[in-house]
Amino acid sequence: MTADLSLIRSSFTAVQPHGTQVTEYFYEHLFANNPQVRPLFATHLDEQRDRLWAALGALVSNLENTEALTSMLQNLGRRHAGYGALAEHYPAVGASLIATLQHYAGDEWTPAVEESWTAVYGVISSTMVAAGDSVSS
């Protein structure tokens, strides 16, 4: 599975006008489908939603800057490990991210876009999990 970075960028551009609705939908989807992860999050998610939106924007902006992207993901992975995130939580987050992007991307969402986002999320999650594991080792 490979990622077409131009598809990542164009689909994210289609999602961007929806702003905070995107992150609200993401957390609603995540908690509805994975209630066991809800205790890992603060009661009020306003700040968390803003952080998620900023992280997605930074991710897309740095797709071709491997060093910056890796550093950002490693930092996120270490922080998330400190919050109690485990490797087994990442697939649920990925499924909610894909569902959210699909919901808001409209006609931009195609099987190739989904394949690209799935591949990118695989890199995101493996990098974050490895960094989180290094904290607990």
C-alpha positions in Angstrom: 0.0 0.0 0.0 1.4 3.4 -1.0 0.5 6.9 -0.3 -0.1 9.5 -3.1 0.8 12.7 -1.3 -1.1 14.8 -3.8 -4.2 12.9 -2.9 -3.6 13.5 0.8 -3.2 17.2 0.2 -6.2 17.6 -2.0 -8.5 15.6 0.2 -7.4 17.6 3.3 -8.0 20.8 1.3 -11.6 19.6 0.8 -12.0 18.9 4.5 -10.4 22.1 5.8 -13.5 24.4 5.3 -15.4 22.3 7.8 -12.9 23.3 10.6 -13.9 22.3 14.1 -16.8 20.1 12.8 -14.1 17.7 11.6 -12.6 17.2 15.0 -16.0 17.1 16.8 -17.1 14.4 14.4 -13.8 12.5 14.9 -14.2 12.4 18.7 -17.9 11.5 18.5 -17.0 8.6 16.2 -14.1 7.5 18.3 -16.0 7.4 21.5 -19.2 5.9 20.0 -17.2 3.0 18.5 -14.5 2.7 21.2 -16.0 3.8 24.6 -13.0 2.2 26.4 -10.7 5.0 25.2 -12.9 7.8 26.6 -11.3 7.8 30.0 -7.9 8.7 28.3 -9.3 12.1 27.4 -10.3 15.2 29.4 -14.0 15.8 30.0 -14.0 19.0 27.9 -12.3 18.5 24.5 -12.1 22.0 23.1 -8.4 22.3 23.6 -7.8 18.7 22.4 -9.9 19.3 19.2 -7.7 22.4 18.5 -4.6 20.3 19.0 -5.8 17.6 16.7 -6.7 20.1 14.0 -3.3 21.7 14.3 -1.5 18.4 14.2 -3.4 17.3 11.1 -2.5 20.6 9.4 1.2 20.2 10.4 1.2 16.6 9.2 -0.2 17.6 5.7 2.2 20.6 5.5 5.2 18.4 6.3 4.5 15.4 4.2 7.7 15.7 2.3 9.8 17.0 5.2 10.6 13.6 6.7 12.8 14.9 9.4 10.3 17.4 10.7 7.4 14.9 10.4 9.3 12.2 12.2 10.3 14.5 15.0 6.7 15.7 15.4 5.3 12.2 15.4 7.9 11.0 17.9 7.1 13.8 20.3 3.4 13.1 19.9 4.0 9.4 20.5 5.9 10.1 23.7 3.3 12.5 25.0 0.4 10.1 24.2 2.2 7.2 26.0 2.4 9.5 29.0 -1.4 9.9 28.8 -1.9 6.1 28.8 -2.2 5.5 25.0 -1.3 2.0 24.1 -0.5 0.4 20.7 -3.9 -1.3 20.7 -5.6 2.1 20.7 -4.1 3.3 17.5 -6.2 1.2 15.1 -9.4 2.7 16.6 -8.0 6.2 16.2 -7.1 5.4 12.6 -10.5 4.0 11.8 -12.1 7.2 13.2 -9.7 9.4 11.3 -10.5 7.7 8.0 -14.3 7.8 8.7 -14.1 11.5 9.5 -12.0 12.4 6.5 -14.3 10.4 4.2 -17.4 12.1 5.8 -16.1 15.6 5.0 -14.0 15.1 1.8 -17.1 14.6 -0.3 -16.4 13.9 -3.9 -12.7 14.1 -3.2 -12.9 10.7 -1.4 -12.0 7.8 -3.6 -10.6 4.4 -3.0 -7.1 5.8 -3.9 -7.5 8.6 -1.4 -8.5 6.0 1.3 -5.5 3.9 0.4 -3.2 6.9 0.7 -4.6 8.0 4.0 -4.5 4.4 5.3 -0.8 4.1 4.3 0.0 7.5 5.9 -1.8 6.6 9.1 0.2 3.4 9.2 3.4 5.4 9.2 1.9 7.8 11.8 0.9 5.1 14.2 4.0 3.0 13.9 6.2 6.0 14.5 4.1 7.2 17.5 3.9 3.7 19.0 7.7 3.1 18.7 8.4 6.5 20.3 5.8 5.7 23.1 7.4 2.3 23.6 10.8 3.9 24.1 9.4 6.0 27.0 8.1 2.9 28.8 11.2 0.8 28.2 
